[in-house]
Amino acid sequence: MPSDVTLGIDFGTSCTSAGILIGDRVELIHDGGDPVIPSVVYAPERGPLEAGRPAQARLLSDPACVIRSVKRVLGVAPASPLVRSYAAAAPFRVEASGDHLTFRLRAARYAPEQIAGAILTRVRELAETRFGGPICKAVITASVAAAPGYRDALVRAARIAHLDVLEVVPEPIAGALAVGLHGEQAERKLLVCDFGGGTFDVSALVQSGLRFTPVATAGDEHLGGDDLDLEIAEALAGLIARRTGYDVHRDAVRWSEVVFRCEMAKRQLTAQTAVPFAMREAYVAAGRWHHLDFTLERGWVEERWTPLFERVAIAIYDALRRAGWRRDDVDQVAMIGGSALVPMFQRTIADLFPGPRVVLPARADVAVAIGTVLLTARFGAERRAVPVLGAPLWT
């Protein structure tokens, strides 16, 4: 492993990705063979917190001790509507005392920073195993619209994971690098649409030569891949309730499995127009358990998503208004984030910005991580400019 390595990390709501730069090549770490690491933490009866795929495997068997989407409340004031919404959906107790927020699992309490720290610890350990040596430095991304306390909370979480944060990078800048918008000196207006697991963020950037300047941001902090999953799950729960009177929400284990299977179906529907949906003993009717076994069609799902994607357009118009731009002023649009792979999102953006101006990278789900890894070239034993890119990168 190269000496004095810096880990580039995209800490995400539903998934996290990371890697290092070897020469001019980005090498991502893997968790169970996948560069997308679930941002999931499990509190076992004994021993330390588990994170990543081992924790995700507990979702169906012990959901009340599994924490997901901690990024949504990291650094957020306990009295915030975001926290109330998060607490209402959580299968565990979310407690607020003054300025402090904690999660109660079994007999223990955990701060959001501890949960985020467990995820970052998993990332560091996977990286050390992958590259064969200790790693103690990182560059980590943050949304430009993050809560005021988010960055400080993220740095504290990194310290728990024994990582020294050298820089907190704006996610749209990292995304712009990953999709190659830095490939040439240019004078142009860019829009970066980052559709992740927890939020939809829109950033208006001006590129001048090789410098990127954010001029406006907007977004929807209640709109992400998690919300798409829940919309399908709630629609299915409604169908079951109307037909049988059974409320799937009453059983935390079964409700967790419904949401999990809806997430898996959503991923399959990015490439297929219909997928099988099967679940054993999903609900009770006439005094006995019944299975779910049917075909989930993309068209049916998209009808339920229509109100959510109307909010995508609202956020984009808000960003344009704040920047003082019209749609025709935008020279290029970049779509990044795992949820950018959803066909309905791609059509929504294409309808708003017709023509060849829209860019979707081959790995939109890890685009921000790739851009962040590129930015680690500015640190280390041999500090150098990011490949193809001069410094400074942004103002």
N, C-alpha and C positions, 0 to 999 in steps of 0.2 A: 504494500500500500504506500502511496506517496506520503512523504513526511508532511506534517503540519496541515492535515486535511481539514477542510471546512465543509460541514454538511449543509446542503440546501434543502429546506423543508417547507412544503405547502401544508400547513395545518388546517384541515378542513372540517366542516360540520359533520358530514357522514363518513368521509374518508380522508386519509392523509397520505401524501406521497413525498418521497425524499430521495436524494442521491448525491453523488460527488462528481467532480470534474476530473477526468483523467486525460491529460493532454488537452485536446479540444473536443473530447468525447464525453457526453453525459451518460453516467452509469446509475440507473435507478436501483434501489433496493427492493426486495420482494418479500412478501409475507404469504407463505403457502403457494409460491409460484406466481403471485400477482403483484404488480407494482402499486396497486391500490390497497392501502392498509385500512381496515375498518377503524373509525374513531369510536371504538366501543370499549368499555371497561367493565369487568366483572369483579365483584367483591366476594371471594370464597369464605367459607366458614373459618378456615385457618390459612395463614400465609399471606403473602403480599397480593396486591391488586394484580389482576391479569388484564392484558389489553390486546387489541388486534383480533386476529382470526380466532384464537382460543377463547376470547371473551364473546365474540359473535356467536360461537357454537353454543353458548349458554342461553341465548335469547329464547329458545323454545322450551327449555327445561326449567329455567329459573329466572324468568323475566324481571321479577321484583328486585333482583340484585344486580341488574345490568343497567349501566348508564350509557345513553346515546346522546349525541348532538350537544355535548357540553359547551361547544363553542358558542352556541346561541346565548348562553348566560354568563360567559366568562367576562369578568370585568363590568358586568351590568349591575346597576343599583337594584337591591332586593325589592324595592317598591315599584319597579318598572313593569309595565304591562307584559313585556316579553317574559319576565320571570313568572308572572301569574299564569300566562298561557302555557309555559313549560311545565309548571307544577301541576296544572290541571290534567295534563296528558301523561305525567310520569307515574309508573307503577310503584314508586317509592315515595317517601316523604321528603318534601323540599321545605326547609325551615329557614326563616329569616330572623335575625336578631340584630337590630340596629343596622349597621352597614355590612354585616356579615351574612353570607348565604352558605348553607350547608345542605348536603344530601344525607339522609339517614338510611343506611342499609344494614340490616341485622342490628347489632348493638353499637355500631360505629357511625361516626359522622365524618364526612369528607367535604372539604372545600372544593369549589370548581377547579382551582389551581392544582389541587392534588390529583384530580381526575385527568386534567390535561397533562399534568406531569407524568402520569402513568403511560399515557399514549406516547409522549415524546421519549420516555424511557424505552418503550418497546421499539420505537424507530431507531434510537441510538444503538440498542443491542443488536438489532437486525443488521444495521450498517457495520458494526464492528465485526460481526460474524461474517458478513459478505466480503468485507475488504481486509480483514485480518489484522486489526490493530485498534488501539484506543482512539476515540474521537471525543473532543471536548468543546468544539466550537461549531456554531451554526449561524446561518442566515435564514430567517423565517419570514413568511409573508403575513400580511394583515390587510383586511379590507380598508379602503380609504374612507368608508362610512362607518367604521367600527366605533363602538361606544368609547367615550373619553378614557375610561379606565382599562380598556381592553389590552392595549400594548403593555402596560405595566404588569397586568395579570399574566400575560403571555410570557413575559420575561421571567416572572416568578416561577411559572410552571416549568420553564426551561431549566432554571436553577435546580428545581427538584429532580430533574432528569440529568443533572450534572452536565449541562450544556451552557456555555457562555455565548450569549447572543451578540454577535458583532454588528448586526444591522437588521432592522425590521423593514421589509421591502413592500411597497404598495403592490397589491395583487395585479392591478391592470398593467403596471409596468412590466412585471415578470411575464404576464400573458402576452403582451405586445412583442417581447423579445422571442418568446417561444414560437410564435406564429410567423416570425421572420419580418416583422414590420421595421426592423432595424437594418434590413439588408441593403439599404441604399440611403444616401443622404437625400432628404426630401423636405419640402414645405407642404404639409398637409394636415387635415383635420381627421382625427380618428375617434371611433367609438368602440370601446371594449365592453362587451356584454358577457358578464361572468355569471353563469347560472349553475350554482353549486347545490350542495345538499340541503343547506339551510336558508340561503338568501339568494336574491337576484340583485346583482350590483351592476350599475351602468356608469362608466367613466368616459368623459369627453377629454381627449388629449390633443395637444397641438405638437406635431413633430416639426422641429426646425433643425435641419441638418441631421445630427445624430443625438439630439437632445429631445426628451419628451417632457412636456409640461402639462400636468393635470389642470384643467380649467373648470371642471364642474363634475359633480357626482350626484347620483340619485340611486334609488333602488327600493326594494321591498324586503324588509327583514323577516317577513312571515311567508316568503315564497321561495321554495327550493324543492329539491327532489323528495325530501321527506314529506312535504305537503302534497305532492303528486301521489305518493304512496297512500297517504291517509285518505285522500279523496276517493281512491278506488275502494279502500277498505271500508270507509263509511257508506259508500254506495251498496256494497255487498251486505253490510250489516243491516242497512235499511231494507233491502230485499228480504233477508231472512226474517226480520222483525215483522214485516207486513204479512208474510206468508204463514208464519208459525207463531208469532208473538214472543219468540225467544230473543233476548238481548245478548249478543256475543260479547259486549263490553263487560258483562258481569264476571267473566272468567278471564283473569289476567293472562294465563298461559295461552288460552285459545285466541284471545284478541291479539296477543303478541305474534302468534303464528300467522294469523290472517294478515297482519301488516307486513310481516316478513315475506310471506308468499306473494303479496301484492308488489313488493319491491322487486322480487325476482321476475315476476311477470312483466313489470314495467321495463326492465332491462331487456327481456326477450322481445318485447314489442317494438324496440328500436329497430330491429331487423326483420320482424315478421308481422303480418297483419292479424294473426290469430294465434293464441297459445293455449294449451290445456291448463286448467286450474283444478287441482285435486287436493283435498284435505280430509283426512279421516276424522270422524267424530267431531264435526265442526259445530253442531248445534243439537239441541234437544227438541223433539216434536212428538206429540202423542205418547209421551213417556219413554221414548227411546232415542238413542243417539243416531244421527244421520251424517252421512259423508257429503262433502261437496265434490262434484265431479262434472265439470262443464268446460266449454270453450270460451275464453275471454277474448273478445274482438277489439282491435285497436279503435275502430269507429265508435263503439259503445263507451270505451274509456275516454276518448277525446271529447265526447259530448259532456262528460262530467268535468273535464278539465277546462272547458271553454271559459268559465268565469276567471280561472287562474291566469290563463294566457291573455285575457283582456287586461289584467294587471301588469303583464310584461310590457304591453304597449304604453300604458299609463306611465310606468317608470321611465321608459325611453323618452317619451315626450317631456317628462319633467326634467331629465338631464339636458335635453336640447334647449328647453326654455331657460334653464339656469346658465347654460353656456352662451345664450343669445344666438343660437344657430337654428337654421331650418334643416329639414331632412336633406335637401339637395346640397347643403353645404358640406356634408360628410363625405370625405373621399374614400374611406375604407372602414368596414365594420369587422371586428374580430369576435367570434363566438368561442368562449372557453368555458370550462367547468364540466363536470360529469353529466349534468342534466342537459347540456348543450347537444348531446347525442340524441335527444328525444325529437322525432321527426316533426311533431307539432310546433316545437320551439323554432326549429329551423325554418318552417314555413312562415311562422309569424314574423321572423326577422326578414326573410326574403320578401314578404309582402310589403313591409315597411321600407325596405331599401332594395328595390329591384335592380337587376343588372349584376355585373361582375364584381361589385364592391365588397361582397361578403366573403370572409375567410373563415373556414372551419378546419383546424388542424387534424391530422390523422388520429392523434391521441389527445383529444380535447380534455379528457378527464385528468390527464397529468401535465397539461400544458403549463400551468402556473409553476409546478414543481420543476419542470425543465428550465423555464426562464430563471427561476431562483438559483438553480445549480449553476447556470451560466454566470450569474452575478457573484458567485463565490470566488471567481477568478480574481476579483479585486482584493482578495485577502490571501493569507498563507505565506509560505516561505518565499515564493517568487511571485510578488504582486505583478499583475499584468492586466492589460485591458481585456474586457470581454471580447471573445472572438468576433471580428467584423465590427466591433463597436468601440468607439472612443469614450472617454470619460470627460465630464460627468454625464450620467445617464438621464437624470431628470432634475427639474428644479422645483 
